[in-house]
Amino acid sequence: MAETGSPQPKAAGRRKEVIGLVVSSRMHKTIVVQVVRQKSHGFYGRVVSQAKKFYAHDEKNEAHTGDFVRLEETRPLSKLKRWRLKEVIRKAALAPETPVAEAS
């Protein structure tokens, strides 16, 4: 007969991770990340790009538009947010500042 006294401990599962480009960081503590995946078409065999946007939680507001980031799956944080920022892989190159000419 099977033992029913102590439940077996669950093995810790790995959380899903995705890498993508930040397309919006205008919301407070929230970023929108576009993840592009390339997949072979089932019938034609051609490689097709598929893009999907993920809403992610950015606690410290450290990611900005143009950055490449790594997201980690988490519990639902709001209606749309199911991911959180794990790390910023590459910062976006900042545009050089142009000096403002003084009016004489």
C-alpha positions in Angstrom: 0.0 0.0 0.0 1.2 3.5 -0.8 2.5 5.8 2.0 0.3 8.8 2.6 2.1 10.2 5.6 4.5 12.7 4.1 4.2 14.3 0.7 7.2 14.1 -1.6 9.1 17.5 -2.0 8.5 19.1 -5.3 11.5 19.6 -7.6 12.2 23.3 -8.2 11.3 24.2 -11.7 13.2 26.6 -13.9 11.4 29.8 -14.9 11.2 30.6 -18.6 13.5 33.4 -19.8 13.3 35.5 -23.0 15.6 38.1 -24.5 14.1 41.1 -26.4 14.2 44.8 -27.2 12.5 47.4 -25.0 10.0 49.3 -27.2 8.4 51.3 -24.5 9.4 52.4 -21.0 6.9 55.3 -20.5 4.9 53.6 -17.7 6.0 53.6 -14.1 7.8 50.4 -13.2 6.6 48.8 -16.4 8.4 48.1 -19.7 7.1 46.6 -23.0 9.6 44.2 -24.6 9.3 42.9 -28.2 10.7 39.3 -28.6 11.4 38.2 -32.2 11.5 34.4 -32.9 12.4 32.8 -36.1 10.5 29.7 -37.1 10.5 27.5 -40.2 7.2 27.5 -42.0 5.5 24.0 -41.8 4.7 23.6 -45.5 7.0 26.0 -47.4 10.1 25.6 -45.2 10.9 29.3 -45.3 12.1 31.0 -42.1 9.4 33.3 -40.8 9.9 36.0 -38.1 7.3 36.1 -35.4 7.2 39.1 -33.0 5.4 39.2 -29.7 5.2 42.0 -27.0 5.5 41.2 -23.3 4.7 43.6 -20.5 7.3 43.3 -17.7 7.9 44.7 -14.2 10.9 46.9 -13.9 11.2 47.6 -10.1 14.1 50.2 -10.4 13.1 51.8 -13.7 16.6 50.9 -15.1 15.6 49.8 -18.6 14.9 52.3 -21.3 13.7 52.2 -24.9 16.3 50.6 -27.2 17.9 48.4 -24.5 18.3 44.6 -24.9 17.0 42.9 -21.8 16.4 39.4 -20.3 13.0 38.7 -18.8 12.0 36.0 -16.3 8.6 34.5 -16.0 6.8 35.3 -12.7 3.4 35.1 -11.1 0.7 37.5 -12.5 1.5 41.0 -11.3 -1.4 42.7 -13.0 -3.8 42.2 -15.9 -1.0 42.1 -18.5 2.3 41.7 -16.6 3.5 38.1 -16.1 7.3 38.8 -16.6 9.9 40.7 -14.6 13.2 42.3 -15.7 16.1 40.0 -14.8 19.0 42.0 -16.3 19.8 44.7 -18.9 22.1 42.9 -21.5 23.0 45.9 -23.6 22.2 49.6 -23.1 20.9 51.6 -26.1 23.5 54.0 -27.6 22.6 57.5 -26.6 22.4 60.1 -29.3 25.2 62.7 -29.1 24.0 66.0 -27.7 24.0 68.9 -30.2 25.1 72.2 -28.8 22.4 74.9 -28.8 23.5 78.0 -30.7 23.0 81.2 -28.6 20.9 83.9 -30.2 22.8 87.2 -30.5 
